[in-house]
Amino acid sequence: MKLEIPYGTGKVSAELPEGRAVEFVLPRAQPAAEDPAAAVMAAVYKPLGDVKPPRAGQRVAIAINDRTRPVPHEHLLPPVLGGMRHAGVRDEDVLFIIATGAHPQMGPEEYRAILPEDVLESYRVVCHDAADEAKLRHLGETARGSPVFINSDYMAADYRVVIGNIEAHQFQGFSGGVKSAAIGLAGAETINHNHAMMSHPMAKLGIYEENPARQDVEEIGRMIGIDFAVNAILSPEKRIIKALAGDPEAIMQRGIPEVRRIAQAPVAAPFDLMIASPGGHPKDINIYQSQKGLAHAASVTKTGGSLILCAACPGGSGSADYESWMMQPGIRSHQDVLDKFAGEEFLVGRHKAFQIARDAARVHTTLVSELDGDFVRELLLEPGADLQSAIDCALAELPREARIGVMPAANATMPVLDAR
């Protein structure tokens, strides 16, 4: 059978031998909104929770995701901006802040990759820098001890908006709601303390109420004081299924059951071979983002099994700190990574080394990408020349009755093993 899965802005294909049983692990098919603009308009003008619109004379700050998130700004922003103009808010009083969190900065020449041209022509846009302490305001500490430093331009606004998607997240449980501001506009110290909670047993994919990392994010959001949120739930093809607007916590309470319903995929038993894609661009823009697909796919792959991750990674590793940390002389195996990481202070960037090693130490992992093979080996992954050769090599070691799984949209899929 011919296999085609997302890879960068296109697809990559291979042939699987006839007679091999293959199981696709996919989000539940769900029709996209016929008129996404109308769906967003309806959500914005009938918001969830107790929210108030901005007023004339107020300064408004809008947190938006960077290029690593497929947020459909072309549909989400017009109703929000139209509503502000109707309320008397001047365009010059609206500031867009790109919520990069700990991701690499975006220069002004890159803003067109995420924002429509008419927005760039009418509004001011800046990029957050988590390391610039002069541009952060200290708000105190959360109950879990996270020091809260947030972008000072965002805090200086009279009315704060956040735009994003609700989707599964490997240790926050779910993205969405306040997260784009609480983490995306936070200082490095805040992000490090929050993300260090990823080792907690309840900081898992699909867990929300009992998840300390996510509930810490919710508390940060309350400390910031976010007035309005607009979130989309997307299909694997990155089309809007549902739009939600209003109070951030109300959005999460309404959106999470919907994401669970769509994204959860039952799996009878772990697979001997898993072939996965994060879901194409921008989910596979770099290793930093593609790792999420690896984590989801590895969760239903047998210990000692094989996993082929197809991720273009045109942006390289996605983290200079992750790269430099992996190139240290003492790191020669996944166990070296796990041991060294456990003995050091938690820092975002190198945490990707830990997350990858945690799965690759248990499952033989091949990366099919645009990256140089020697560079991939330095990151302790096996480079695959192409998908076909990677599959052929893996199948040569497996019996005919081996279980083969395929996850074409791994980042957006929540695989659930049958407990029986």
FISE-464993 format. One line per 4 residues: number of its first residue (from 1); for each residue x, y, z of C-alpha. Coordinates in nm, 4 decimals, always signed. Example, Ala and Ser with C-alpha at 12.3 -4.5 7.8 and 13.67 -1.06 7.14 Angstrom:
BEGIN
1> +1.2300,-0.4500,+0.7800 ~ +1.3670,-0.1060,+0.7140
//
This chain:
BEGIN
1> +0.0000,+0.0000,+0.0000 ~ +0.1098,+0.3575,-0.0651 ~ +0.1629,+0.5713,+0.2431 ~ +0.1544,+0.9527,+0.2287
5> +0.2036,+1.1678,+0.5356 ~ +0.2569,+1.5428,+0.5916 ~ +0.6131,+1.6709,+0.5659 ~ +0.6927,+2.0415,+0.5683
9> +0.4578,+2.2193,+0.3301 ~ +0.3973,+1.9007,+0.1296 ~ +0.3967,+1.5259,+0.1809 ~ +0.6397,+1.2365,+0.1800
13> +0.5447,+0.8923,+0.0507 ~ +0.6559,+0.5306,+0.0676 ~ +0.5281,+0.1818,-0.0142 ~ +0.4384,-0.0648,+0.2591
17> +0.4544,-0.4334,+0.1608 ~ +0.1255,-0.6047,+0.0866 ~ +0.0052,-0.8298,+0.3638 ~ +0.1369,-0.6116,+0.6450
21> -0.1349,-0.5018,+0.8859 ~ -0.1246,-0.1242,+0.9280 ~ -0.3315,+0.0759,+1.1768 ~ -0.3822,+0.4502,+1.1418
25> -0.4065,+0.6447,+1.4684 ~ -0.5937,+0.9625,+1.3839 ~ -0.8073,+1.2361,+1.5348 ~ -1.1771,+1.1771,+1.4795
29> -1.2928,+1.3100,+1.1431 ~ -1.4806,+1.6337,+1.1952 ~ -1.6092,+1.8751,+0.9313 ~ -1.4507,+2.2165,+0.9289
33> -1.6706,+2.5235,+0.9596 ~ -1.8268,+2.6026,+0.6222 ~ -1.7790,+2.9739,+0.6835 ~ -1.4888,+3.0178,+0.9310
37> -1.5219,+3.3963,+0.9347 ~ -1.8885,+3.3683,+1.0337 ~ -1.8054,+3.1098,+1.3008 ~ -1.5490,+3.3425,+1.4589
41> -1.7852,+3.6400,+1.4328 ~ -2.0581,+3.4467,+1.6143 ~ -1.8164,+3.3481,+1.8912 ~ -1.6812,+3.6997,+1.9389
45> -2.0242,+3.8611,+1.9532 ~ -2.1683,+3.5944,+2.1856 ~ -1.8760,+3.5458,+2.4248 ~ -1.8500,+3.2894,+2.7040
49> -1.8317,+3.4043,+3.0651 ~ -1.8480,+3.7489,+3.2170 ~ -1.6508,+3.9777,+2.9861 ~ -1.6725,+4.3421,+2.8941
53> -1.5745,+4.5074,+2.5642 ~ -1.2972,+4.7682,+2.5465 ~ -1.3868,+5.1358,+2.5627 ~ -1.2848,+5.4387,+2.3602
57> -0.9583,+5.5842,+2.4848 ~ -0.8233,+5.2560,+2.6205 ~ -0.4899,+5.1119,+2.5156 ~ -0.5273,+4.7519,+2.3964
61> -0.2564,+4.4842,+2.3782 ~ -0.3114,+4.1618,+2.1845 ~ -0.0901,+3.8565,+2.2443 ~ -0.0518,+3.6410,+1.9339
65> +0.1456,+3.3207,+1.8716 ~ +0.4662,+3.3062,+1.6712 ~ +0.5374,+3.1130,+1.3511 ~ +0.5508,+2.7766,+1.5321
69> +0.1725,+2.7734,+1.5765 ~ -0.0773,+2.7468,+1.2872 ~ -0.3131,+3.0088,+1.4283 ~ -0.5626,+3.1272,+1.1616
73> -0.5211,+3.4978,+1.2337 ~ -0.6833,+3.5879,+0.9018 ~ -1.0128,+3.4599,+1.0464 ~ -0.9690,+3.5262,+1.4199
77> -0.8582,+3.8880,+1.4075 ~ -1.1129,+4.0741,+1.1866 ~ -1.4103,+4.0377,+1.4251 ~ -1.1936,+4.1384,+1.7214
81> -1.0488,+4.4430,+1.5486 ~ -1.3855,+4.5365,+1.3996 ~ -1.5426,+4.5227,+1.7442 ~ -1.2719,+4.7485,+1.8845
85> -1.3226,+5.0071,+1.6139 ~ -1.6978,+4.9930,+1.6753 ~ -1.6293,+5.0564,+2.0450 ~ -1.4235,+5.3633,+1.9586
89> -1.0746,+5.2184,+2.0137 ~ -0.8268,+5.3848,+1.7786 ~ -0.5977,+5.1706,+1.5647 ~ -0.2954,+5.3550,+1.7034
93> -0.3946,+5.2471,+2.0554 ~ -0.3761,+4.8769,+1.9662 ~ -0.0468,+4.6887,+2.0037 ~ +0.0196,+4.3348,+1.8821
97> +0.2851,+4.1447,+2.0776 ~ +0.4226,+3.8219,+1.9311 ~ +0.4316,+3.5743,+2.2180 ~ +0.7531,+3.3861,+2.1510
101> +0.8051,+3.2565,+2.5039 ~ +1.1443,+3.0842,+2.4976 ~ +1.1363,+3.0403,+2.1180 ~ +1.3755,+3.2292,+1.8863
105> +1.2914,+3.5918,+1.8148 ~ +1.1087,+3.6999,+1.5012 ~ +1.2337,+4.0012,+1.3078 ~ +0.9945,+4.2536,+1.1457
109> +1.0664,+4.1000,+0.8054 ~ +0.9091,+3.7752,+0.9334 ~ +0.5834,+3.9228,+1.0629 ~ +0.4116,+3.8620,+0.7291
113> +0.4409,+3.4894,+0.7949 ~ +0.1831,+3.5157,+1.0739 ~ -0.0168,+3.8374,+1.0241 ~ -0.2299,+3.9605,+0.7320
117> -0.0917,+4.2549,+0.5367 ~ -0.3766,+4.4881,+0.6352 ~ -0.3002,+4.4302,+1.0038 ~ +0.0679,+4.5096,+0.9520
121> -0.0268,+4.8291,+0.7690 ~ -0.2682,+4.9527,+1.0363 ~ -0.1242,+4.8406,+1.3717 ~ +0.1974,+4.8383,+1.5680
125> +0.3600,+4.4957,+1.6079 ~ +0.6491,+4.4032,+1.8390 ~ +0.8119,+4.0753,+1.9378 ~ +0.8484,+3.9629,+2.2983
129> +1.1952,+3.8859,+2.4340 ~ +1.1913,+3.6621,+2.7425 ~ +1.5538,+3.7512,+2.8206 ~ +1.5067,+4.1299,+2.8192
133> +1.4566,+4.1997,+3.1886 ~ +1.4106,+4.5722,+3.1233 ~ +1.0881,+4.4904,+2.9365 ~ +0.9373,+4.2727,+3.2093
137> +0.7138,+4.3568,+3.5043 ~ +0.7245,+4.1497,+3.8236 ~ +0.3774,+4.0518,+3.9448 ~ +0.4727,+3.8326,+4.2402
141> +0.4735,+3.4548,+4.2791 ~ +0.2189,+3.1824,+4.2174 ~ +0.1108,+2.9374,+4.4857 ~ +0.3504,+2.6846,+4.3256
145> +0.6402,+2.9257,+4.3559 ~ +0.6734,+3.0507,+4.0000 ~ +0.8128,+3.4060,+3.9939 ~ +0.5866,+3.5915,+3.7532
149> +0.7598,+3.8287,+3.5114 ~ +0.5419,+3.9445,+3.2206 ~ +0.5986,+4.1696,+2.9206 ~ +0.5682,+4.5274,+3.0476
153> +0.3993,+4.6566,+2.7303 ~ +0.1255,+4.3996,+2.7744 ~ +0.0829,+4.4919,+3.1392 ~ +0.0743,+4.8646,+3.0565
157> -0.2355,+4.8177,+2.8419 ~ -0.5816,+4.8979,+2.9763 ~ -0.7370,+4.5997,+2.7969 ~ -0.5582,+4.2680,+2.7302
161> -0.6498,+4.0159,+2.4621 ~ -0.5023,+3.6748,+2.3818 ~ -0.5427,+3.4870,+2.0526 ~ -0.4548,+3.1212,+1.9948
165> -0.5596,+2.7586,+1.9545 ~ -0.6798,+2.4933,+2.1972 ~ -0.5043,+2.1642,+2.1332 ~ -0.3409,+1.8752,+2.3134
169> -0.0104,+1.9517,+2.4889 ~ +0.2381,+1.6923,+2.6056 ~ +0.2855,+1.8250,+2.9613 ~ +0.0518,+2.1250,+2.9966
173> -0.2368,+1.8934,+2.9125 ~ -0.3828,+2.1452,+2.6709 ~ -0.2712,+2.4698,+2.5123 ~ -0.5081,+2.7627,+2.4760
177> -0.6754,+3.0110,+2.7069 ~ -0.4249,+3.2285,+2.8914 ~ -0.1192,+3.0248,+2.7947 ~ -0.0108,+3.2413,+2.5005
181> +0.0260,+3.5341,+2.7415 ~ +0.1137,+3.3533,+3.0665 ~ +0.4018,+3.1653,+2.9004 ~ +0.4358,+3.3335,+2.5610
185> +0.4857,+3.6796,+2.7171 ~ +0.6704,+3.5624,+3.0284 ~ +1.0303,+3.6087,+3.1333 ~ +1.2796,+3.3234,+3.1192
189> +1.2686,+3.2738,+3.4966 ~ +0.8909,+3.2302,+3.4888 ~ +0.9046,+2.9849,+3.1982 ~ +1.1820,+2.7791,+3.3569
193> +1.0029,+2.7440,+3.6890 ~ +0.6738,+2.6516,+3.5269 ~ +0.8220,+2.4068,+3.2768 ~ +1.0229,+2.2339,+3.5495
197> +0.6868,+2.0940,+3.6627 ~ +0.6793,+1.8749,+3.3514 ~ +0.8372,+1.5944,+3.5567 ~ +0.5298,+1.5791,+3.7835
201> +0.3296,+1.2583,+3.7276 ~ +0.0130,+1.4586,+3.6535 ~ +0.1817,+1.6920,+3.4026 ~ +0.0664,+1.4836,+3.1100
205> -0.1043,+1.4976,+2.7757 ~ -0.4785,+1.5537,+2.8208 ~ -0.4745,+1.6251,+3.1962 ~ -0.6015,+1.9712,+3.2925
209> -0.7614,+2.0130,+3.6362 ~ -0.5014,+1.8023,+3.8226 ~ -0.2065,+1.9232,+3.6148 ~ +0.0249,+2.1453,+3.8262
213> +0.2020,+2.2973,+3.5239 ~ -0.1264,+2.3955,+3.3583 ~ -0.2886,+2.5192,+3.6782 ~ +0.0207,+2.7301,+3.7432
217> -0.0372,+2.8826,+3.3993 ~ -0.3999,+2.9533,+3.4916 ~ -0.2881,+3.1342,+3.8075 ~ -0.0372,+3.3416,+3.6091
221> -0.3201,+3.4328,+3.3738 ~ -0.5337,+3.5536,+3.6632 ~ -0.2424,+3.7608,+3.7955 ~ -0.2019,+3.9243,+3.4545
225> -0.5722,+4.0007,+3.4202 ~ -0.6716,+3.9018,+3.0673 ~ -0.9926,+4.0623,+2.9506 ~ -1.0754,+3.8653,+2.6382
229> -0.9575,+3.5540,+2.4559 ~ -1.0287,+3.4087,+2.1133 ~ -0.9316,+3.0466,+2.0486 ~ -0.9760,+2.8099,+1.7574
233> -1.0000,+2.4324,+1.7532 ~ -0.8397,+2.3120,+1.4313 ~ -0.8612,+2.0007,+1.2172 ~ -0.5395,+1.8144,+1.1221
237> -0.5574,+2.0123,+0.7971 ~ -0.5398,+2.3286,+1.0129 ~ -0.8924,+2.4431,+0.9273 ~ -1.1252,+2.5874,+1.1927
241> -1.3662,+2.3332,+1.3389 ~ -1.4885,+2.5563,+1.6183 ~ -1.4202,+2.9100,+1.7442 ~ -1.4556,+3.0175,+2.1068
245> -1.4325,+3.3656,+2.2564 ~ -1.4769,+3.5339,+2.5926 ~ -1.3356,+3.4651,+2.9380 ~ -1.0201,+3.2483,+2.9038
249> -1.1183,+2.9973,+3.1730 ~ -1.4702,+2.9648,+3.0325 ~ -1.3179,+2.8971,+2.6926 ~ -1.1032,+2.6156,+2.8335
253> -1.3988,+2.4580,+3.0127 ~ -1.5981,+2.4605,+2.6877 ~ -1.3115,+2.3734,+2.4536 ~ -1.1320,+2.0903,+2.6345
257> -1.4151,+1.8347,+2.6072 ~ -1.4380,+1.9155,+2.2361 ~ -1.0637,+1.8670,+2.1837 ~ -1.0736,+1.5398,+2.3781
261> -1.3632,+1.4187,+2.1665 ~ -1.1817,+1.4978,+1.8452 ~ -0.8187,+1.4207,+1.9326 ~ -0.8427,+1.1052,+2.1457
265> -0.7705,+0.7902,+1.9465 ~ -0.8031,+0.4442,+2.1056 ~ -0.5138,+0.1996,+2.0608 ~ -0.5601,-0.1686,+2.1472
269> -0.1901,-0.2414,+2.2174 ~ +0.1515,-0.0782,+2.1642 ~ +0.3038,-0.0935,+1.8170 ~ +0.6273,-0.2626,+1.7118
273> +0.6807,+0.0071,+1.4496 ~ +0.5325,+0.3539,+1.4529 ~ +0.5556,+0.5901,+1.1536 ~ +0.4677,+0.9443,+1.2576
277> +0.4556,+1.3021,+1.1361 ~ +0.4025,+1.6019,+1.3656 ~ +0.1508,+1.7185,+1.1044 ~ +0.3550,+1.9190,+0.8564
281> +0.4382,+2.2891,+0.8664 ~ +0.4628,+2.4610,+1.1115 ~ +0.4411,+2.1618,+1.3454 ~ +0.7667,+2.0268,+1.2002
285> +0.9407,+2.3615,+1.1539 ~ +1.2250,+2.2439,+1.3795 ~ +1.3198,+1.9644,+1.6191 ~ +1.1965,+2.1704,+1.9149
289> +0.8399,+2.1551,+1.7811 ~ +0.8645,+1.8099,+1.6205 ~ +0.9554,+1.6530,+1.9547 ~ +0.5921,+1.6833,+2.0580
293> +0.4935,+1.4439,+1.7797 ~ +0.7687,+1.2078,+1.8919 ~ +0.6336,+1.2081,+2.2479 ~ +0.2750,+1.1379,+2.1408
297> +0.3798,+0.8590,+1.9031 ~ +0.6253,+0.6996,+2.1458 ~ +0.3530,+0.6691,+2.4096 ~ +0.1965,+0.3862,+2.2052
301> +0.5187,+0.2270,+2.0770 ~ +0.6622,-0.0823,+2.2428 ~ +0.9762,-0.0575,+2.4513 ~ +1.2459,-0.1861,+2.2186
305> +1.0316,-0.1029,+1.9157 ~ +1.1049,+0.1409,+1.6351 ~ +0.9716,+0.4865,+1.5592 ~ +1.0210,+0.6793,+1.2357
309> +0.9543,+1.0510,+1.2716 ~ +0.9053,+1.2390,+0.9433 ~ +0.9718,+1.6054,+1.0192 ~ +1.1253,+1.8451,+0.7672
313> +1.2839,+2.0733,+1.0324 ~ +1.3894,+2.3550,+0.7931 ~ +1.4544,+2.5674,+1.1025 ~ +1.7133,+2.3274,+1.2433
317> +1.6992,+2.2347,+1.6087 ~ +1.4970,+2.5410,+1.7087 ~ +1.7097,+2.6069,+2.0166 ~ +2.0735,+2.7145,+2.0352
321> +2.0883,+2.6086,+2.4006 ~ +1.9601,+2.2592,+2.3182 ~ +2.2232,+2.2269,+2.0440 ~ +2.5184,+2.3469,+2.2502
325> +2.4137,+2.1388,+2.5503 ~ +2.4002,+1.8239,+2.3358 ~ +2.7483,+1.8911,+2.1922 ~ +2.9195,+1.8664,+2.5318
329> +3.2004,+1.6081,+2.5455 ~ +3.0364,+1.4003,+2.8191 ~ +2.7146,+1.3310,+2.6280 ~ +2.7404,+1.0172,+2.4165
333> +2.4148,+0.8362,+2.4877 ~ +2.0549,+0.8977,+2.5843 ~ +2.1364,+0.7769,+2.9344 ~ +2.4113,+1.0416,+2.9547
337> +2.1462,+1.3013,+2.8688 ~ +1.9066,+1.1762,+3.1337 ~ +2.1758,+1.1588,+3.4031 ~ +2.3246,+1.5006,+3.3289
341> +1.9877,+1.6723,+3.3002 ~ +1.8764,+1.5261,+3.6349 ~ +2.1829,+1.6718,+3.8053 ~ +2.1445,+2.0273,+3.6772
345> +1.9136,+2.3212,+3.7299 ~ +1.6135,+2.3065,+3.4962 ~ +1.6495,+2.5385,+3.1973 ~ +1.4237,+2.5661,+2.8949
349> +1.5965,+2.4699,+2.5726 ~ +1.8004,+2.1817,+2.7059 ~ +1.4772,+2.0342,+2.8411 ~ +1.4199,+1.9218,+2.4802
353> +1.7262,+1.6983,+2.5153 ~ +1.5638,+1.5352,+2.8166 ~ +1.2259,+1.4954,+2.6479 ~ +1.3784,+1.3362,+2.3390
357> +1.6121,+1.1095,+2.5368 ~ +1.3269,+0.9941,+2.7600 ~ +1.1573,+0.8392,+2.4555 ~ +1.4563,+0.7585,+2.2340
361> +1.6236,+0.5628,+2.5148 ~ +1.3241,+0.3300,+2.5116 ~ +1.2320,+0.3289,+2.1421 ~ +1.4786,+0.3228,+1.8503
365> +1.4136,+0.6555,+1.6787 ~ +1.4886,+0.7487,+1.3181 ~ +1.4442,+1.1069,+1.1989 ~ +1.3609,+1.1624,+0.8334
369> +1.4285,+1.5331,+0.7776 ~ +1.6083,+1.7977,+0.5732 ~ +1.8857,+1.8113,+0.8327 ~ +2.2440,+1.6985,+0.7751
373> +2.2912,+1.3378,+0.8852 ~ +2.5983,+1.4115,+1.0979 ~ +2.4099,+1.6855,+1.2819 ~ +2.1218,+1.4464,+1.3519
377> +2.3677,+1.1881,+1.4891 ~ +2.5201,+1.4532,+1.7171 ~ +2.1718,+1.4923,+1.8629 ~ +2.1758,+1.1132,+1.9228
381> +1.9066,+1.0377,+1.6661 ~ +1.9372,+0.8050,+1.3672 ~ +1.9092,+0.9964,+1.0372 ~ +1.6918,+0.8411,+0.7683
385> +1.7875,+0.9111,+0.4075 ~ +1.4191,+0.8961,+0.3145 ~ +1.0976,+0.7445,+0.4433 ~ +1.1141,+0.4389,+0.2188
389> +1.4615,+0.3331,+0.3278 ~ +1.3754,+0.3967,+0.6935 ~ +1.0671,+0.1748,+0.6640 ~ +1.2582,-0.0977,+0.4778
393> +1.5298,-0.1056,+0.7465 ~ +1.2756,-0.1225,+1.0284 ~ +1.0648,-0.3948,+0.8656 ~ +1.3738,-0.6107,+0.7997
397> +1.4028,-0.6560,+1.1770 ~ +1.0349,-0.7301,+1.2397 ~ +0.8243,-1.0460,+1.2001 ~ +0.5323,-1.0350,+0.9564
401> +0.2814,-1.0245,+1.2421 ~ +0.4403,-0.7103,+1.3898 ~ +0.2009,-0.4269,+1.4707 ~ +0.2591,-0.1200,+1.2507
405> +0.1043,+0.2141,+1.3388 ~ +0.0845,+0.5403,+1.1451 ~ +0.0182,+0.8827,+1.3037 ~ -0.0001,+1.1447,+1.0256
409> -0.0970,+1.4238,+1.2690 ~ +0.0866,+1.3176,+1.5837 ~ +0.0967,+1.6621,+1.7478 ~ -0.2831,+1.6848,+1.7265
413> -0.3509,+1.3247,+1.8296 ~ -0.4048,+1.1969,+2.1841 ~ -0.3490,+0.8189,+2.1628 ~ -0.5129,+0.6259,+2.4468
417> -0.4043,+0.2689,+2.5201 ~ -0.6760,+0.0211,+2.6055 ~ -0.6459,-0.0462,+2.9790 ~ -0.7561,-0.4073,+2.9471
//
